[in-house]
Amino acid sequence: MPDDMLTDLPHDLTGDQLLLLRTIAGPFLERGIWPTWDYVQRFLDGRDADAETTLRALPKVGANNRTYGFVQPFSLGLSGLDRIRLTIAASRVLPEFAMVVGEPFVAAMPHLINAYLSARPDPDGAAKPTMTSEELLRAVPRMKGALLDEFVKFAHSEPGLNIDGSSTAADGTTWSFGLTRTVLRFRGVGTVEEYVTKQCAFAAEWAAETLPAAPFPRRDTELAVEPYIEPGLLEDLEEAGAGTQWNLDKLMGLTRELNAAVAARHPYTCQALIRAILDNVPPAFGQKTFGGVVSSHSWSTDADKSRAKLLAENRFTANDAMHRQMNNDRSLIGMGDVPPRAQLQAVLRELLLVLRLTTTPRPGAATK
């Protein structure tokens, strides 16, 4: 783990950082709504503080797309109407937020754990423990109002928790969600401080999975750059595509251009090409979007599905690389932001398997 990567969130923030968090928390504590980014910017403008600079300087535990901080994950290109939300970690530095949000949220943990453990095991299937808003309100009476309404969204943004789907009644008054064994990570947690420390430890461990291994000592001669996508895989894809209804000409062009862009170390081109590839392949999987491929396709292995999910999460970085307009800040996009090659190769290997199961050639395709 890099020496400069935070493994815990600090208890002391700058005056501007505290002002930013209080500005975000205020409308939620007073009216039960999260403020728009335009509201936050204008509020800080009036106090001679820059909201965007302060937001990006907030401490975070972790690295890449696997981080945990005081603010819920946000797009790098925030618009004025985007809503910005705090995490439970903000309770560490905002006592008023801890009292209304953090403490009731943490008080719910033992009840989530009990509900998970109380589900009867099924030798012929999988138990599906759930929690409803009515059950949670009975267990934690102060879990009411905006916090009860937003509980599922809070749970979604806390990296150590992984809820199994959720549903809301048509009138929006009640909800339910599935529990997973991730709630057991919070056994024995009784305070906000203990909870945030646990989440930080998980986030650091989670992020470490994506960090490169320590490099071998450099040789005197420069090593050749390994192709981002293996040429053999591209040849197999082209051959398999010739026997299906799909024309892979564009995909082949995009992947070969991506190999060239990585070798030339052009990070913006790499981000754009990877995004184009992910937007190109869904029809072969019977989906309209890559998000649908990740969630609905029956992947060969859980590892490959996890790699595809990480690629989908990289969409924010690709958006930033392609759509951020010029301003006074330095660009922060570099080759280190290009997803690891194993992620895209996992998707292309899965595509190869799908193509090989397709036996109907496209009109005019060459046969071998």
Order of alpha helices (4+ residues) and beta strands (2+ residues): alpha-alpha-alpha-beta-beta-alpha-beta-alpha-alpha-beta-beta-alpha-alpha-alpha-alpha-alpha-alpha-alpha-alpha
